[in-house]
Amino acid sequence: MDKELFYSEIGPILGCAAFRNAFSSEAGLDCGLLARKTLHEVGHVLGAPTARESAS
């Protein structure tokens, strides 16, 4: 995705994973950060816990 998503309560959204789908935004990210963010979202698709799940 080449656009930045922004929510006023949260701030910029660089990626999201839900169920078996994920996206990463490349807007304003260098290649290294984009790669790390994309792998992070793929991890969630494969079953890695979210920060909320890890905290509880």
C-alpha positions in Angstrom: 0.0 0.0 0.0 1.5 3.4 -0.9 -0.8 5.6 1.2 -0.5 6.4 4.9 -3.5 5.7 7.1 -4.0 8.0 10.1 -6.4 7.8 13.0 -6.6 10.8 15.3 -6.8 8.7 18.4 -4.0 6.3 17.4 -1.7 8.1 14.9 -0.3 6.7 11.7 -1.1 3.1 10.9 1.9 1.4 9.2 0.4 -2.1 9.0 -2.4 -4.3 10.2 -3.1 -8.0 10.4 -6.5 -9.6 10.9 -7.4 -13.3 10.5 -5.4 -14.5 7.5 -4.9 -11.0 5.9 -2.3 -8.3 6.4 -1.1 -5.1 4.8 1.9 -2.8 5.3 2.1 0.8 4.2 5.2 1.8 2.3 4.4 5.5 2.6 7.5 7.2 3.9 9.3 4.1 5.0 12.8 3.1 4.0 13.4 -0.5 2.7 14.7 -1.8 6.0 11.8 -0.6 8.1 9.3 -1.7 5.5 10.8 -5.2 5.5 10.7 -5.4 9.3 7.1 -4.1 9.4 6.0 -6.6 6.8 7.6 -9.5 8.6 5.9 -8.3 11.8 2.5 -8.4 10.2 3.2 -11.8 8.5 4.1 -13.1 12.0 0.6 -12.2 13.2 -1.0 -13.9 10.2 1.0 -17.0 11.2 -0.2 -16.8 14.8 2.3 -14.6 16.8 0.4 -12.8 19.6 -0.4 -9.1 19.5 0.9 -6.7 22.2 -2.5 -6.8 23.9 -2.5 -10.6 23.9 1.0 -10.8 25.3 0.2 -8.3 28.1 -2.8 -10.3 29.5 
